[in-house]
Amino acid sequence: MTFGQFIAILRARWMLALGVLLGIVLISVALSLTLPKQYTATASIVVDAKPDPFSALGYPSMVTPAFMATQVDIIQSDRVAQRVVRMLRLTENPQVRKQWMDATGGEGSMEAWLADSFQKKMDVKPSRESNVVSVSYKAPDPKFAAGLANAFVQAYLDTVLELKTDPAKRYSSFFDARSKEARDTLEAAQTKLSAFQREKGIFNADERLDVENARMSELSSQLVALQAVSAESVSRNAQASGSSADRLTEVLNSPIVGQLKADLARSEARLQELSARLGDSNPQVIELKANIAETKLKIADETRRITGGVGVTNTINRQREAQVRSELEAQRTKVLHMKQVRDEGSVLMRDVDNAQRAYDAVLARLTQSSLEGQATQSNVSGLTVALPPPDPSFPNLTLNLLLAVFGGTLLGVLVAFIKEITDRRIRLVEDLTVGLGIPVIGVMPKPGSKKKGRLAIADAQRRVVGQLPNPAK
């Protein structure tokens, strides 16, 4: 079909197409004026991505499409719808109860029935490039539509807050029980440590152990010194017990022995003189010999006394060495025991420290959970409040007229073409040429159009001449 044929059909069937268009427009206007009016009220909420004031953590996933889709699902959930029913106390309304009885016969839950009916008339649309979600509700009464939209927003805000605080409250109860157990464990560990300290008499184990270590070091130094002195005493005692006792330092340094030896030397010198002069039988020589023998005995007695003192000193030194060694062994045993006690006390102290850290950690989580459970704000806030709309959203007369004109035009053209197909007419010269397969010689002009008739005959003649075979060829 050419464009000319299309225009020719429209010219021929324009009244039919116009009738269809007018019929569609009239039907649209009639429906727009007779259908009950519906009002749509819209409220909006905004999701805030700021850090949580309790946990000090951000919510990077809040701006993702999945999170916004989750919020839409929460708004459209039965929990929010049933909360709206409870907020508005619609179950207490006798008229609403009668409608429920008529619709369901009293079967099922009235709250669930109302929630389901509300969800059918609610529309939730998230914004594509922001964190704003629009909640719309359609109802015959504009005030009722605005009230339901605001009720859904408020129910959603309360539900989001519950979804945040309910787990925190459960965690708070859990951590409260754990904190009591941790406190009991800490008290038991502290009691055990205190009893151990009282039993062992420990006030400051490290300081006392330092004192005992210092005393042990001092005793060790004393033992080393006494061992040196005792070794010397043993050597001197062995010398005193032998034949060289007269060469001891004490004997050589003794003034009595020195005096006696001096007297002995003088007596021996005088004895030699008297013996040479008077002879050995002289009474003076005999007396002098007796004096010399007595002096030697005195020297021997003084030497034995002095060497006996060396033995006593050796015995004393050995006893002091044995005593210090015994004290050192006792001190070493005491220090080892104190180290063992300190290790046992360290274990108990670590138990106390671990119990304290565990209690502090549980107490911190308990405090955080308690604060989160007492929160009155969530990360979602109301942005705009729904107001009763002044104009109905359905039916929209202007939109319906535009759609009726557009649809009526298309339908009128379609009806005209269907009519043309069922009742085919000759509209153009080309229709005869194509339909019959013979050239057109002339076209009869319409009455009163001579000029146009002559032009049409001339045009037809040119076409016939153009279609006849050329003899020259």
ChimeraX attribute file (.defattr): number of C-alpha atoms within 10 A of each C-alpha:
attribute: neighborCount
match mode: 1-to-1
recipient: residues
	/A:1	5
	/A:2	7
	/A:3	8
	/A:4	12
	/A:5	15
	/A:6	14
	/A:7	13
	/A:8	15
	/A:9	20
	/A:10	18
	/A:11	12
	/A:12	15
	/A:13	18
	/A:14	16
	/A:15	13
	/A:16	16
	/A:17	23
	/A:18	17
	/A:19	14
	/A:20	22
	/A:21	22
	/A:22	17
	/A:23	15
	/A:24	22
	/A:25	22
	/A:26	14
	/A:27	14
	/A:28	21
	/A:29	18
	/A:30	12
	/A:31	14
	/A:32	19
	/A:33	13
	/A:34	10
	/A:35	10
	/A:36	11
	/A:37	18
	/A:38	18
	/A:39	23
	/A:40	28
	/A:41	27
	/A:42	24
	/A:43	24
	/A:44	21
	/A:45	21
	/A:46	18
	/A:47	20
	/A:48	16
	/A:49	15
	/A:50	13
	/A:51	13
	/A:52	14
	/A:53	11
	/A:54	12
	/A:55	11
	/A:56	9
	/A:57	10
	/A:58	12
	/A:59	13
	/A:60	10
	/A:61	11
	/A:62	18
	/A:63	15
	/A:64	10
	/A:65	15
	/A:66	11
	/A:67	14
	/A:68	22
	/A:69	14
	/A:70	12
	/A:71	20
	/A:72	19
	/A:73	13
	/A:74	16
	/A:75	25
	/A:76	20
	/A:77	15
	/A:78	17
	/A:79	15
	/A:80	25
	/A:81	27
	/A:82	22
	/A:83	20
	/A:84	25
	/A:85	22
	/A:86	15
	/A:87	13
	/A:88	14
	/A:89	11
	/A:90	16
	/A:91	15
	/A:92	10
	/A:93	10
	/A:94	10
	/A:95	11
	/A:96	14
	/A:97	17
	/A:98	13
	/A:99	13
	/A:100	20
	/A:101	13
	/A:102	10
	/A:103	11
	/A:104	13
	/A:105	10
	/A:106	13
	/A:107	10
	/A:108	10
	/A:109	11
	/A:110	20
	/A:111	20
	/A:112	15
	/A:113	16
	/A:114	19
	/A:115	21
	/A:116	15
	/A:117	11
	/A:118	21
	/A:119	18
	/A:120	11
	/A:121	14
	/A:122	22
	/A:123	17
	/A:124	18
	/A:125	14
	/A:126	19
	/A:127	13
	/A:128	10
	/A:129	8
	/A:130	11
	/A:131	19
	/A:132	20
	/A:133	24
	/A:134	19
	/A:135	24
	/A:136	24
	/A:137	27
	/A:138	25
	/A:139	21
	/A:140	15
	/A:141	16
	/A:142	22
	/A:143	18
	/A:144	18
	/A:145	26
	/A:146	25
	/A:147	20
	/A:148	28
	/A:149	28
	/A:150	25
	/A:151	21
	/A:152	28
	/A:153	29
	/A:154	19
	/A:155	22
	/A:156	27
	/A:157	21
	/A:158	18
	/A:159	18
	/A:160	20
	/A:161	18
	/A:162	17
	/A:163	12
	/A:164	17
	/A:165	22
	/A:166	15
	/A:167	14
	/A:168	21
	/A:169	19
	/A:170	14
	/A:171	19
	/A:172	22
	/A:173	15
	/A:174	14
	/A:175	22
	/A:176	19
	/A:177	14
	/A:178	17
	/A:179	21
	/A:180	14
	/A:181	14
	/A:182	22
	/A:183	19
	/A:184	14
	/A:185	19
	/A:186	21
	/A:187	15
	/A:188	15
	/A:189	21
	/A:190	19
	/A:191	14
	/A:192	17
	/A:193	21
	/A:194	17
	/A:195	12
	/A:196	16
	/A:197	17
	/A:198	11
	/A:199	9
	/A:200	14
	/A:201	10
	/A:202	16
	/A:203	11
	/A:204	10
	/A:205	19
	/A:206	13
	/A:207	10
	/A:208	14
	/A:209	17
	/A:210	12
	/A:211	13
	/A:212	17
	/A:213	17
	/A:214	12
	/A:215	16
	/A:216	20
	/A:217	15
	/A:218	13
	/A:219	20
	/A:220	19
	/A:221	14
	/A:222	17
	/A:223	22
	/A:224	15
	/A:225	13
	/A:226	20
	/A:227	19
	/A:228	14
	/A:229	17
	/A:230	22
	/A:231	15
	/A:232	14
	/A:233	21
	/A:234	19
	/A:235	13
	/A:236	21
	/A:237	22
	/A:238	17
	/A:239	17
	/A:240	24
	/A:241	15
	/A:242	10
	/A:243	9
	/A:244	10
	/A:245	21
	/A:246	20
	/A:247	13
	/A:248	18
	/A:249	11
	/A:250	18
	/A:251	21
	/A:252	14
	/A:253	11
	/A:254	14
	/A:255	11
	/A:256	15
	/A:257	23
	/A:258	14
	/A:259	12
	/A:260	18
	/A:261	16
	/A:262	13
	/A:263	16
	/A:264	19
	/A:265	14
	/A:266	13
	/A:267	18
	/A:268	16
	/A:269	12
	/A:270	15
	/A:271	22
	/A:272	15
	/A:273	13
	/A:274	17
	/A:275	17
	/A:276	11
	/A:277	11
	/A:278	14
	/A:279	15
	/A:280	15
	/A:281	9
	/A:282	13
	/A:283	11
	/A:284	15
	/A:285	21
	/A:286	16
	/A:287	12
	/A:288	18
	/A:289	17
	/A:290	12
	/A:291	16
	/A:292	20
	/A:293	14
	/A:294	13
	/A:295	20
	/A:296	17
	/A:297	13
	/A:298	16
	/A:299	21
	/A:300	15
	/A:301	13
	/A:302	18
	/A:303	23
	/A:304	17
	/A:305	13
	/A:306	21
	/A:307	23
	/A:308	15
	/A:309	15
	/A:310	22
	/A:311	19
	/A:312	14
	/A:313	18
	/A:314	22
	/A:315	16
	/A:316	14
	/A:317	21
	/A:318	19
	/A:319	14
	/A:320	17
	/A:321	21
	/A:322	15
	/A:323	13
	/A:324	20
	/A:325	19
	/A:326	14
	/A:327	16
	/A:328	21
	/A:329	15
	/A:330	13
	/A:331	19
	/A:332	19
	/A:333	12
	/A:334	16
	/A:335	20
	/A:336	14
	/A:337	12
	/A:338	19
	/A:339	15
	/A:340	12
	/A:341	17
	/A:342	20
	/A:343	13
	/A:344	14
	/A:345	20
	/A:346	14
	/A:347	13
	/A:348	19
	/A:349	18
	/A:350	14
	/A:351	19
	/A:352	21
	/A:353	15
	/A:354	15
	/A:355	21
	/A:356	19
	/A:357	14
	/A:358	18
	/A:359	21
	/A:360	15
	/A:361	15
	/A:362	22
	/A:363	20
	/A:364	14
	/A:365	17
	/A:366	23
	/A:367	16
	/A:368	17
	/A:369	25
	/A:370	20
	/A:371	18
	/A:372	23
	/A:373	20
	/A:374	13
	/A:375	16
	/A:376	11
	/A:377	14
	/A:378	18
	/A:379	17
	/A:380	19
	/A:381	17
	/A:382	17
	/A:383	15
	/A:384	14
	/A:385	15
	/A:386	23
	/A:387	18
	/A:388	16
	/A:389	16
	/A:390	11
	/A:391	12
	/A:392	19
	/A:393	16
	/A:394	18
	/A:395	19
	/A:396	15
	/A:397	17
	/A:398	11
	/A:399	12
	/A:400	17
	/A:401	19
	/A:402	13
	/A:403	15
	/A:404	22
	/A:405	17
	/A:406	15
	/A:407	16
	/A:408	23
	/A:409	20
	/A:410	15
	/A:411	18
	/A:412	25
	/A:413	22
	/A:414	14
	/A:415	16
	/A:416	22
	/A:417	18
	/A:418	12
	/A:419	14
	/A:420	15
	/A:421	10
	/A:422	9
	/A:423	8
	/A:424	10
	/A:425	11
	/A:426	12
	/A:427	16
	/A:428	12
	/A:429	14
	/A:430	15
	/A:431	13
	/A:432	14
	/A:433	12
	/A:434	10
	/A:435	10
	/A:436	10
	/A:437	10
	/A:438	11
	/A:439	19
	/A:440	18
	/A:441	15
	/A:442	17
	/A:443	16
	/A:444	11
	/A:445	15
	/A:446	9
	/A:447	7
	/A:448	8
	/A:449	9
	/A:450	12
	/A:451	10
	/A:452	13
	/A:453	17
	/A:454	15
	/A:455	13
	/A:456	17
	/A:457	18
	/A:458	15
	/A:459	16
	/A:460	18
	/A:461	17
	/A:462	13
	/A:463	15
	/A:464	16
	/A:465	13
	/A:466	11
	/A:467	12
	/A:468	10
	/A:469	9
	/A:470	8
	/A:471	5
	/A:472	4
	/A:473	4
